[in-house]
Amino acid sequence: MTDTLEKIAEEVRACAACELHHSRALGVPGVGPANAEIMFIGEGPGFHENQQGQPFVGAAGDYLNELLQLIGLSRQDTFITNVVKCRPPGNRDPLPEEIEACKAFLDRQIVLINPKMIITLGRYSMARWFPSARISKVHGQARRMGGRLIYPMYHPAAALHQPSLRPLLEEDFRRIPELLRQVDSIAEAAEDEEPPEEQPRQLSLF
């Protein structure tokens, strides 16, 4: 059977692969067009996301909308999801086994959408590609991995809790249009890339 984003969404809503399904009101598979050039990957659904089945609909979602407006985009231009698709109780951090249980869903979404640019929001999504990195050191630094750009950023919620991070996050956001414009020229020279598990190399262009 042909894989589709809706098929994945249906599987997410019925998934019982980890303990998070016990406290799930609604699964949150992600939203956005199947041909999105940009894919945002956050950490996990919060209270409002759990109630509505949509990612980034609380205060952090409102701020994400503001950030997108800074660069002339809207949510409808991007695909937005998380590393875990059900809400961790009390908004705690996702556990390694929960991230692993959701990994196949995220892998399939990435394959289907095939975005030019993946933007990780927060350290748990960042860790998929940069497992030993500190977000304070690598945020705003684009890397070419697996044929696309991986661009780590602070999570919007972190900037809401720590206002000193807002200028950093907004500066990183403003670089997105130029990075996206250069993806195609970068891809032409990307014949032999590293798989995501290997060490990334920083783009010399940036």
Secondary structure, DSSP 8 states (H G I E B T S, - for coil): ----HHHHHHHHHH--SSGGGGG-SS----BS-TT-SEEEEES---HHHHHHT-SS-SHHHHHHHHHHHHTT--GGGEEEEESSSS--GGG----HHHHHHHHHHHHHHHHHH--SEEEEESHHHHHHH-TT--HHHHTT--EEETTEEEEEE--HHHHHH-GGGHHHHHHHHHTHHHHHHHHHHHHHT-SS---TTS---B-TT-
